[in-house]
Amino acid sequence: MNAAMPVSEPVIPPLPARRELGRLVGGEPGPTLVVLGSMHGNEPGGTIAAKRVLDRLSRGDAPVRGELLALAGNLGALRARRRYHAKDLNRQWSEERVAELRSQPGDADDAEDREQRELLVAIESAVARARGPVHVVDLHTTSAPGIPFVITGDTPAQRKLAAALPLPTVLGLEDQLDGALTSYWTRRGCSTFAVEGGQHDAPGSVDCLEAVVYVTAGAIGLVPDGLGAEVQRSLRLLDERRAGLPRVMEVVRRHAITDTDRFVMEPGFRNLDRAHAGQLLARDARGEIRAPHDGLVILPLYQGAGNDGFFWGREMSALRMRTSALLRRLGADQALAWLPGVQRDATRASRLVIDGRLGQMLPLGVLHLLGYRRVRRDERGLVADRQPS
């Protein structure tokens, strides 16, 4: 997506020689934008898009204010053209796993441990250098065709950042994923989101991801002057790719799978697609999996690796968005902790523990409105988490 914004044909890109694809540091303080591509090695589009933006800004006619840092995620898997070697690098970013990695001797590392150590150092260094707010953007592509979309945590700052992009935004998906990189850095004070830019080898996926970086750079003030034309063309391109889909959607549940499930997705679903009540979605060892009601299929699995069969979602109306924002401004979640059977977790202020009886009666939709989108059951009852605002 250079001056004439061409539509890219699938290409075999040159392999990056280093983790750091490039860094541009402005003379004036400003935001830091960390762009990651190829957290999965079979998704080269993100590194190509990041490198294009770096090359454009390196011309010097659009000075950066702050810092732009572009990184290759799973560099070894990218070179091998495979999703990962030992484990999914984008599922290793829990506090427990990072602490374990820090205490683990280096000679015990597997391939993804080595990748994660280097990424930790690179991003922590960027945060330490920052002369303003830090934003982390994780660029992905998918095995299924479909409309590009944004995945973000449900905090006011992240909603605002995602709203700058004229793409569908999916809330709650990040909370369904254990150990996602963006969640980890959100908890460390960064504004983050991930983008699924289209099918891995589809023409135009790289252009979409490049457009996302340009629009984000403009929205956060990274390049205050000189990128107006690129940003405007990027906005038009992304709006066209949205193809009339709703601007905001929310995940209701995740369909997790294991190797023994023998899960097979029904063919024909895009990475963001409507489904009607009773429609056949997939099959596994237990039989057919059908849509419980009208809704949205998100990220259907059409590749060999992965433990997310698909996610089930619905549109989030403008009224529901406004209601959610108002309730959070008013601090309505504080009232939840006053209810009998509800208490805050002593180790994490953003977590509620709800006893079993009340947990069965309390609608999940109420928790979702207040940003509590990661809901699990354990021996204490219902445990609801949200990202710190």
Secondary structure as the mmCIF struct_conf table of DSSP 4:
data_model
#
loop_
_struct_conf.conf_type_id
_struct_conf.id
_struct_conf.beg_label_comp_id
_struct_conf.beg_label_asym_id
_struct_conf.beg_label_seq_id
_struct_conf.end_label_comp_id
_struct_conf.end_label_asym_id
_struct_conf.end_label_seq_id
TURN_TY1_P TURN_TY1_P1 ALA A 3 ALA A 4
HELX_LH_PP_P HELX_LH_PP_P1 PRO A 6 PRO A 10
HELX_LH_PP_P HELX_LH_PP_P2 PRO A 13 PRO A 16
BEND BEND1 ALA A 17 ARG A 19
STRN STRN1 GLU A 20 VAL A 25
BEND BEND2 GLY A 27 GLU A 28
STRN STRN2 THR A 32 GLY A 37
BEND BEND3 MET A 39 HIS A 40
TURN_TY1_P TURN_TY1_P2 GLY A 41 ASN A 42
TURN_TY1_P TURN_TY1_P3 PRO A 44 PRO A 44
HELX_RH_AL_P HELX_RH_AL_P1 GLY A 45 LEU A 57
TURN_TY1_P TURN_TY1_P4 SER A 58 ARG A 59
BEND BEND4 GLY A 60 ALA A 62
BEND BEND5 ARG A 65 GLY A 66
STRN STRN3 GLU A 67 ALA A 72
BEND BEND6 GLY A 73 ASN A 74
HELX_RH_AL_P HELX_RH_AL_P2 LEU A 75 ALA A 80
TURN_TY1_P TURN_TY1_P5 ARG A 81 ARG A 81
BEND BEND7 ARG A 82 ARG A 83
BEND BEND8 HIS A 85 LYS A 87
HELX_RH_3T_P HELX_RH_3T_P1 LEU A 89 ARG A 91
BEND BEND9 SER A 94 SER A 94
HELX_RH_AL_P HELX_RH_AL_P3 GLU A 95 SER A 103
BEND BEND10 GLN A 104 GLN A 104
HELX_RH_3T_P HELX_RH_3T_P2 GLY A 106 ALA A 108
HELX_RH_AL_P HELX_RH_AL_P4 ALA A 111 ARG A 129
BEND BEND11 ARG A 131 GLY A 132
STRN STRN4 VAL A 134 THR A 142
BEND BEND12 SER A 143 ALA A 144
STRN STRN5 PHE A 149 THR A 152
BEND BEND13 ASP A 154 THR A 155
HELX_RH_AL_P HELX_RH_AL_P5 PRO A 156 ALA A 163
TURN_TY1_P TURN_TY1_P6 ALA A 164 ALA A 164
BEND BEND14 LEU A 165 LEU A 165
BEND BEND15 LEU A 167 LEU A 167
STRN STRN6 THR A 169 LEU A 171
BEND BEND16 GLY A 172 GLY A 172
HELX_RH_AL_P HELX_RH_AL_P6 LEU A 173 GLN A 176
BEND BEND17 LEU A 177 LEU A 177
TURN_TY1_P TURN_TY1_P7 ASP A 178 GLY A 179
HELX_RH_AL_P HELX_RH_AL_P7 LEU A 181 THR A 186
TURN_TY1_P TURN_TY1_P8 ARG A 187 GLY A 189
STRN STRN7 SER A 191 GLN A 199
TURN_TY1_P TURN_TY1_P9 HIS A 200 ASP A 201
TURN_TY1_P TURN_TY1_P10 PRO A 203 GLY A 204
HELX_RH_AL_P HELX_RH_AL_P8 SER A 205 ILE A 220
TURN_TY1_P TURN_TY1_P11 GLY A 221 GLY A 221
BEND BEND18 LEU A 222 VAL A 223
BEND BEND19 ASP A 225 GLY A 226
HELX_RH_AL_P HELX_RH_AL_P9 GLY A 228 ARG A 242
TURN_TY1_P TURN_TY1_P12 ALA A 243 GLY A 244
BEND BEND20 ARG A 247 ARG A 247
STRN STRN8 VAL A 248 ALA A 256
HELX_RH_3T_P HELX_RH_3T_P3 ASP A 259 ASP A 261
STRN STRN9 VAL A 264 MET A 265
HELX_LH_PP_P HELX_LH_PP_P3 GLU A 266 GLU A 266
TURN_TY1_P TURN_TY1_P13 PRO A 267 GLY A 268
BEND BEND21 ASN A 271 ASN A 271
STRN STRN10 LEU A 272 ALA A 275
TURN_TY1_P TURN_TY1_P14 ALA A 277 GLY A 278
STRN STRN11 LEU A 280 ASP A 284
TURN_TY1_P TURN_TY1_P15 ALA A 285 ARG A 286
STRN STRN12 GLY A 287 ARG A 290
BEND BEND22 PRO A 292 ASP A 294
STRN STRN13 GLY A 295 ILE A 298
BEND BEND23 LEU A 299 LEU A 299
BEND BEND24 GLN A 303 ALA A 305
BEND BEND25 ASN A 307 ASN A 307
STRN STRN14 ASP A 308 GLU A 315
HELX_RH_AL_P HELX_RH_AL_P10 ALA A 318 ARG A 329
TURN_TY1_P TURN_TY1_P16 LEU A 330 ALA A 332
HELX_RH_AL_P HELX_RH_AL_P11 ASP A 333 LEU A 336
TURN_TY1_P TURN_TY1_P17 ALA A 337 TRP A 338
BEND BEND26 LEU A 339 LEU A 339
TURN_TY1_P TURN_TY1_P18 PRO A 340 GLY A 341
STRN STRN15 VAL A 342 ASP A 345
TURN_TY1_P TURN_TY1_P19 ALA A 346 THR A 347
STRN STRN16 ARG A 348 ILE A 354
HELX_RH_AL_P HELX_RH_AL_P12 GLY A 356 MET A 361
BEND BEND27 LEU A 362 LEU A 362
HELX_RH_AL_P HELX_RH_AL_P13 LEU A 364 LEU A 369
TURN_TY1_P TURN_TY1_P20 LEU A 370 GLY A 371
STRN STRN17 ARG A 374 ASP A 378
TURN_TY1_P TURN_TY1_P21 GLU A 379 ARG A 380
STRN STRN18 GLY A 381 ASP A 385
#
